[in-house]
Amino acid sequence: MTTTVTGREAPRRRLSAGLRPTAKVLPEHARAHNRSLVLQHLFHEGPTSRADLARATSLTRVTISDLVSVLIAEGLVEELGVRPGQRVGKPAMLVGMRTSAYQIVAVDLTDEEVVRGAVLTLTGDLVVRRDLPVDGRTGSELVDLLTRFCRGLVASASQPVIGVGIGSPGVVDSAGRVVEAPNRRWYDVPLAEQLTERLGLAVHVANDANIAALGEFTFGGASGSGLLVLTVGEGVGAGIMLDGARVRGHGDAAGELGHVTVVDDGEPCACGRRGCLETVLSVPALRRAVDGLDPEAADAALASAGRTLGIALAPVVSALNLAEVLISGPADLLDGPLREAALETVRERTMPVIGGGLQVRMATLDEDVVLAGAAVLVLSGQLGVS
């Protein structure tokens, strides 16, 4: 199924501040770093004069002039005319990022039954949306299906595509290699490398829950000071942001809450163990729990799952002093008794200074949260913008 959205129907999103840099800038990286500073400012602040760019980035006017000239030649930036209303001194020529001149392909692999994809503008506005049934494919067959799906999305773009972003379940390293995704039968799969070679475009792959946090931070207005985004679908994952930076963890496995044991001798899990949070909180598990129940009994079953979630979340919230927990998934299951019971349980199990101000709410971007995060993955990887 394909959905096309016109510019009038897709207003420009409100963008947050950028991510905090997490690596030391070496001299040989200075030019790329300065380029990123300019694009980051134009992306978030809009049209700006060269003089104002120099003041905002603390770069010299000569450096700014050189960088802007290069970015104009690359087609990423354009001159927009003089600043309106200026009467004293030499008119300031405004420059702006050409956010409508390029597009991004984003793919969400969270759902086991369907691959979701979209073509987005650089500011996250939807241009085309497509879904494709997986029909039980796993392993190399799923990689082949994903390749065809991405080619179709690239072909449907109305502007040049700067890259492809993919949110995948499982543990994904910084090079886009899927270390382990049991539900997809992917183990040590260099997914980003394979798709880059097949598509002839830069492909960036990361854990779906991790980039959901990026999407909510950049396009959803969430705070990056202490944020956890919980994705609930066929499995359960979590993405964490602290002090404006995404938390990766040792082995790139930060946020794997879905495979924390919460029920002794519970149901078998795809990871090979029993009683994981995923066996209680995934969409299939919740559907089974409420199947055939009257509304009151169904609410009780969902509240029970919410308490289990709260028990799993409490030490994480306490250790990281989180401000927000955002839940992404079907609202009919998650928003109500389950969410309320999770928040109550976390507050019961943490100090008032930690749990008292905590928010547990549904994700602003709903089912598009991973697609938005995949777009941020490309923006960051290709342009240094987030």
ABEGO torsion letter per residue (X at the ends): XBBBBBAAABBBBBBBBBBBBABBBBAAAAAAAAAAAAAAAAAAAEBBBAAAAAAAAGBBAAAAAAAAAAAAAAGABBBAEBBBGBABEBBBBBBBBBAAABBBBBBBAABAABBBBBBBBAAGBBABBBBBBAGGBBEAAAAAAAAAAAAAAAAABABBBAEBBBBBBEBBBAAGBBABBAAAGBBGBBAAAAAAAAAGBBBBBBBAAAAAAAAAAAAAGBBAABBBBBBBBABBBBBBBBGGBBBAEBGGABGBAAABBABBGBBBBAAGBBGBAAAAABAAAAAAAABGBBAAAAAAAAAAAAAAAAAAAAAAAAAAGBABBBBBEBAAAABEAAAAAAAAAAAAABBAAAAAABBBBBBAAEAAAAAAAAAAAAAAAAAGBX
